[in-house]
Amino acid sequence: MKKLKIGAAGLGRAFALTAPAFRDPRVELVAAADPRAEARRRFEADFQGKAHATVEALCADPGVEVVYVATPHELHAAHACLALSSGKHVLVEKPMALTLEDCRAMIDAARQAGRHLIVGHSHSFDAPVVHTRGLVQQGTFGPVRMITALNFTDFVYRPRRPEELSAAVQNQSAHHVDIARLLAGGRVRSVRAFTGSWDSARPTQGAYSCLLGFDNGVAASLVYSGYAHFDSDEFTGWMGELGQKKDPEKPIAPRVFTDEAASKNARNYGGAEFRPAQPVGHEHFGVFIVSCEKADLRPLPDGVMIYAGGERRLDPLPPPRLPRVAVIDELHAALVESRAPLHDGEWGMATLRVCLAILESARQGKEILL
């Protein structure tokens, strides 16, 4: 079996969450790049790979076939284009980039290099979401008519870089929009949205409420708050976003940091406070209810709940073999089996277009037609 040789650009939180998937036997994590020496040391100990101090050195590494771009959002385009021009395939974290121009540059670079560009991880890869899509495609419950989704988290009060905090809507709505697009099965044609910036000490749009209209008639309502009051994991049996059990009595995130950069580094991969996730169920992004003509479907961390004919039943799913392994499924299928990936560059750009329209609709106070 051919093993794909992967190099990770960036050893921060995104890498830490996706790293378990790189234990899959179809891939081998052979190299990484990060400016933090403690992260490079941890990587060498965990994966016995080669650690570089710069992304440029990683992209020049002849032993790397695929570069996993998990650097800060504002650097995705530059690092993806560098990797592609170096002859590497690219798996880039969501959001794909922060501007449509950067997305187009990445897509063009992939085309010119004759290499694959895949965007992930987003929660549209989650097995319960994919299973829900399969139930819809079977046709038993009729077509999708409406999607209702909400997620309340502590996103705003986790340790953040200023650039990361300023892109909160793009960061979180990329998940919401990706899932809605996958389940609706059409193209978003209109966006009407409101955003909230409710804490002057945390200058960001930390909440949004939006209505998406699709060209096939589906309407999707998406509500998000990162202000650490209500926790919508209460609706998923206190199973967290990463598939981990949560203690509902645990205090919420602190709202004041004495040294935010140091706190973030300490919790990142290689830091003194870094702790790998301990998933027992599938990842999720809050509550999703998919209303079909003949049933409502609700993906959960352990399966899909089906409400139909006055009855409710769980269509169960086994626990994940590895967290986020669906990303490896899509990557391996594209590079080894020559199957076109779903989450390609065009997909990632379409999602970002909707995320940016959420911000623009709120700013202008009107519906945005795409």
Secondary structure, 3 states (H helix, E strand, C coil): CCCEEEEEECCCHHHHHHHHHHHCCCEEEEEEECCCHHHHHHHHHHHCCEEECCHHHHHCCCCCCEEEECCCHHHHHHHHHHHHHCCCEEEECCCCCCCHHHHHHHHHHHHHHCCCEEECCCHHHCHHHHHHHHHHHHCCCCCEEEEEEEEECCHHHCCCCHHHHHCHHHHHHHHHHHHHHHHHCCCEEEEEEEEECCCCCCCCCCEEEEEEEECCCCEEEEEEECCCCCCHHHHHCCECCCCCECCCCCCCCCCCCCCHHHHHHHHCCCCCCCCCCCCCCCCCCCEEEEEECCCEEEEECCEEEEEECCEEEEEECCCCCCCCHHHHHHHHHHHCCCCCCCCEHHHHHHHHHHHHHHHHHHHHCCCEEC
